[in-house]
Amino acid sequence: MDFVLNMLQVLFSIIVVVLILMHSGQDAGLSGAFGVGSGTGPLSGGSMIERNLTRWTIVFSVLFVLNTIVLLDLG
């Protein structure tokens, strides 16, 4: 059980980092390379994509925090 939770923690952390890097900032960041921040590219329609990206970031961040709490309680 401990091994599974630790592997989930690593997976969640990688996913959260990637999702955060995908967000567009003032300089359009890494998301500009994939067309998320602008209206051009394969993922055009930036506003809807940004909202969905924000939702997924929140979901995986909450899962990360919950998994951290469970790991601390088991340890």
C-alpha positions as CSV (number, residue, x, y, z in Angstrom):
1,M,0.0,0.0,0.0
2,D,2.8,2.4,0.9
3,F,4.6,1.7,-2.4
4,V,1.4,2.4,-4.4
5,L,0.8,5.7,-2.6
6,N,4.4,6.7,-3.1
7,M,4.2,6.0,-6.8
8,L,1.0,8.0,-7.0
9,Q,2.7,10.9,-5.3
10,V,5.5,10.9,-7.9
11,L,2.9,10.7,-10.7
12,F,0.8,13.5,-9.3
13,S,3.8,15.7,-8.8
14,I,5.0,15.2,-12.4
15,I,1.5,15.9,-13.7
16,V,1.1,19.1,-11.6
17,V,4.4,20.4,-12.7
18,V,3.6,19.8,-16.4
19,L,0.2,21.4,-16.0
20,I,1.6,24.5,-14.3
21,L,4.2,24.9,-17.0
22,M,1.4,24.7,-19.7
23,H,-0.3,27.8,-18.3
24,S,0.3,31.0,-20.1
25,G,1.7,33.8,-18.1
26,Q,2.6,37.3,-19.1
27,D,5.2,36.0,-21.5
28,A,3.0,33.1,-22.7
29,G,5.5,30.7,-21.2
30,L,5.8,27.1,-22.3
31,S,2.1,27.1,-23.3
32,G,3.0,29.4,-26.2
33,A,5.0,26.6,-27.8
34,F,1.8,24.5,-28.0
35,G,-0.5,27.3,-29.0
36,V,-2.5,27.3,-25.8
37,G,-1.9,31.0,-24.9
38,S,-2.7,32.4,-28.4
39,G,-5.5,32.0,-30.8
40,T,-3.3,30.1,-33.2
41,G,-2.0,26.6,-33.5
42,P,-3.5,23.2,-33.1
43,L,-5.2,24.1,-29.8
44,S,-6.8,27.3,-30.9
45,G,-9.6,28.8,-28.8
46,G,-7.3,29.8,-26.0
47,S,-9.9,30.9,-23.4
48,M,-11.7,27.5,-23.2
49,I,-8.4,25.6,-23.2
50,E,-7.1,27.8,-20.4
51,R,-10.2,27.2,-18.3
52,N,-9.9,23.4,-18.8
53,L,-6.2,23.6,-18.0
54,T,-6.9,25.4,-14.8
55,R,-9.5,22.9,-13.8
56,W,-7.2,20.0,-14.4
57,T,-4.4,21.7,-12.5
58,I,-6.8,22.2,-9.5
59,V,-8.0,18.6,-9.6
60,F,-4.4,17.1,-9.7
61,S,-3.2,19.6,-7.0
62,V,-6.0,18.6,-4.7
63,L,-5.2,14.9,-5.3
64,F,-1.5,15.6,-4.6
65,V,-2.4,17.3,-1.3
66,L,-4.8,14.5,-0.3
67,N,-2.2,11.9,-1.1
68,T,0.4,13.8,0.9
69,I,-2.0,13.8,3.9
70,V,-2.6,10.1,3.6
71,L,1.1,9.4,3.4
72,L,1.8,11.5,6.5
73,D,-0.9,9.7,8.4
74,L,0.5,6.3,7.5
75,G,4.0,7.2,8.4
